[in-house]
Amino acid sequence: MAMEIRLEPMDPEEFPCPAGWTVVGRAVSHALAYDPERRPHFIGEDPMRVSPEDISHDLYRAVDAAADRLWPGGWTHSMAEAFLLDRRSLSPGRFARQAPAPAVLLALAQAAASPDPVAFGALLLAMSRYSKAVEGAGPVERLDRTLEAARRAGEILHMTRLGKTIWEDRHSGGVFIKRLLRDSG
């Protein structure tokens, strides 16, 4: 029996669940949540545990719909790259045996809810690619450096949107961004 599952951010006030659980979306009139052991539950009056096998097909359709909002026309490569997943784990057959982690499902739900999901999907991919290219001791340090680079890129865009001159000295041929030089020490 097919049921509609939608990955979407949910109001914790409307669907309270025990601490440590991850609410990833909606299943008909209930929230779909995972306990810390990654077991799915429907949240309504009381949590009701459901079999992963019973919802795997419907959950896959929900992932397909959310991911297609971010990466239309083919999302498995992009989602795997953005969230550092094994692309084969996103195939329907493997997905039926083990869905992505609840944190990945929640991240996908939040990203797909963006006002411009295609642009947000491109941003996720760009940041993931930058993170892989930057030097660092580990994935967390590389991601921290990526976030700092994204902040600097945002400042550059902000300065250009404000129409401020970014060239320190047009006559000397030097091209510098004053604020970035000052901040980089």
Buried (B, 14 or more C-beta within 10 A) or exposed (E): EEBEBBBBEBEEEEBEBEEEBBBBBBBEEBBBBBBEEBBBBBBEEEBEEBEBEEBBBBBBBBBBBBBBBBBEEEBBEBBBBBBEBEEEBBEEEEBBEEBBBBEBBBBBBBBBBBEEBEEBBBBBBBBBEBBEEBEEEEEEEBBBBBEEBBEBEEBEEEBEEEEEEEEEEEEEEEEEBEBEEEEEE
